[in-house]
Amino acid sequence: MKTRITTLLGIKYPIILSGMSWISVPKLVAAVSEAGGLGIIASGVMTAEETLGAIQETRKLTKKPFGANITLYFPGAKRNAKIIIDQKVPVVNYALGKGDWICKEVHTYGGKVIATVTTLKHAMAAQRDGADAVIVTGHEAAGHGGAVTSLVLIPSIAEKIDIPVIAAGGFADGRGLASALLLGAEGISMGTRFMNSVESPVHPSQKEVSNRTEVYDTVYSDKIDGLPARMLRSKGAKRIMKKRLNPLSALVRSREISKMLGFPWAKLFVGIILMGPKKAIQMARMAVGFKAFQLGTMEGDNERGVLPIGQVTGLIHDTLPVKEILKRIDAEAHAAAKALNSKIK
Ligand SMILES: Cc1cc2nc3c(=O)[nH]c(=O)nc-3n(C[C@H](O)[C@H](O)[C@H](O)COP(=O)(O)O)c2cc1C
């Protein structure tokens, strides 16, 4: 398979592992890169030391290209970005912020930059800022997908920008990959499918959840971590969505946030006071969301925690090694192309 993304990133399949907190860690990242895709380390909830350790460990596990993501909206993102850039990680993926300075610095060592976006406005901004490609995330996606479904969002952006588009949200098989290419994308990025793989560190019970849940079993709300996000419909999700937070909650939770991100507490505390009530509530939600996502992902607790999961969970019925997932998607995409050719003559 050859697309602008395989050429840009030097990979065999145009398939990318989405940056998933606690899940896109060296073992899974290296498995995806070794199998011919591109693994991306999720640095969002990592401290600076953890980010450096993850990069070093990934380099021990694979000599193939890999990436690291930076969630610019999180406290501590700049510090992680510096490490990722100093380490000359081949592909840097940023989201939720302006990445012109990242593009500039990564390009000085010959690295590539991918911005994750959910709207045309942000895709155009990423292109202007110098990104080499964009991941466009539709409404079906686990976590922070956009308001518009992939089927409509991908072509609407692909036809208006020049840099290649990687489609995310709702992709788990070869039919999906072939469809994404038809919609104007040059590759796909998958979260839920790789979360449910043998190499994934998600709690084993959540792989079972993914195998049995259907396309209807998710909810989309901004009441978990403050940004619209999709997750498993569960007791935990219902409970947290009802939780009322006020600006004081952010100060009360500031120790928790600073500990989780390895960010200086005093700096965070002053920052919360200066940011005003609306943003402080958002910060409190982020802390609640982090905790819930960690419990859901790593402890398999769907009563107190929350599991990000995409609608595509309804198309996934098995837990396979990453290598088999990629091989199967490749074979299915070729079969889909043949079937299409026989239908459209
Ligand atoms: C368990 C899990 C954890 C995730 N964590 C994050 C995260 O920390 N930050 C983020 O931006 N997206 C996160 N995502 C979303 C993915 O990066 C990606 O956008 C999404 O999974 C793509 O849609 P799909 O699940 O339909 O493949 C997560 C997804 C899953 C399944």
The ligand as an SDF file (V2000), in Angstrom:
LIG
                    3D

 31 33  0  0  0  0  0  0  0  0999 V2000
   -8.8650    4.0840   26.0030 C   0  0  0  0  0  0  0  0  0  0  0  0
   -8.6640    5.3180   25.1920 C   0  0  0  0  0  0  0  0  0  0  0  0
   -7.9230    6.3700   25.7220 C   0  0  0  0  0  0  0  0  0  0  0  0
   -7.7810    7.5510   24.9870 C   0  0  0  0  0  0  0  0  0  0  0  0
   -7.0600    8.5740   25.5180 N   0  0  0  0  0  0  0  0  0  0  0  0
   -6.9310    9.7340   24.8090 C   0  0  0  0  0  0  0  0  0  0  0  0
   -6.1660   10.8030   25.3400 C   0  0  0  0  0  0  0  0  0  0  0  0
   -5.6150   10.7140   26.4130 O   0  0  0  0  0  0  0  0  0  0  0  0
   -6.0800   11.9480   24.6130 N   0  0  0  0  0  0  0  0  0  0  0  0
   -6.7040   12.0820   23.3950 C   0  0  0  0  0  0  0  0  0  0  0  0
   -6.6180   13.1480   22.7750 O   0  0  0  0  0  0  0  0  0  0  0  0
   -7.4210   11.0640   22.8620 N   0  0  0  0  0  0  0  0  0  0  0  0
   -7.5340    9.9060   23.5440 C   0  0  0  0  0  0  0  0  0  0  0  0
   -8.2340    8.8680   23.0020 N   0  0  0  0  0  0  0  0  0  0  0  0
   -8.8090    9.0370   21.6520 C   0  0  0  0  0  0  0  0  0  0  0  0
   -7.8630    8.5430   20.5690 C   0  0  0  0  0  0  0  0  0  0  0  0
   -6.6670    9.2780   20.5670 O   0  0  0  0  0  0  0  0  0  0  0  0
   -8.4930    8.6300   19.1600 C   0  0  0  0  0  0  0  0  0  0  0  0
   -8.7800    9.9550   18.8230 O   0  0  0  0  0  0  0  0  0  0  0  0
   -9.7430    7.8020   19.0220 C   0  0  0  0  0  0  0  0  0  0  0  0
   -9.6440    6.5930   19.7170 O   0  0  0  0  0  0  0  0  0  0  0  0
  -10.0190    7.5090   17.5490 C   0  0  0  0  0  0  0  0  0  0  0  0
  -11.2780    6.9280   17.3860 O   0  0  0  0  0  0  0  0  0  0  0  0
  -11.5630    5.3360   17.4240 P   0  0  0  0  0  0  0  0  0  0  0  0
  -11.5640    4.9730   18.8420 O   0  0  0  0  0  0  0  0  0  0  0  0
  -12.8770    5.2210   16.7580 O   0  0  0  0  0  0  0  0  0  0  0  0
  -10.4530    4.6660   16.6740 O   0  0  0  0  0  0  0  0  0  0  0  0
   -8.3750    7.6740   23.7090 C   0  0  0  0  0  0  0  0  0  0  0  0
   -9.0630    6.5870   23.1710 C   0  0  0  0  0  0  0  0  0  0  0  0
   -9.2040    5.4120   23.8950 C   0  0  0  0  0  0  0  0  0  0  0  0
   -9.9530    4.2480   23.2660 C   0  0  0  0  0  0  0  0  0  0  0  0
  1  2  1  0
  2  3  1  0
  2 30  2  0
  3  4  2  0
  4  5  1  0
  4 28  1  0
  5  6  2  0
  6  7  1  0
  6 13  1  0
  7  8  2  0
  7  9  1  0
  9 10  1  0
 10 11  2  0
 10 12  1  0
 12 13  2  0
 13 14  1  0
 14 15  1  0
 14 28  1  0
 15 16  1  0
 16 17  1  0
 16 18  1  0
 18 19  1  0
 18 20  1  0
 20 21  1  0
 20 22  1  0
 22 23  1  0
 23 24  1  0
 24 25  2  0
 24 26  1  0
 24 27  1  0
 28 29  2  0
 29 30  1  0
 30 31  1  0
M  END
$$$$
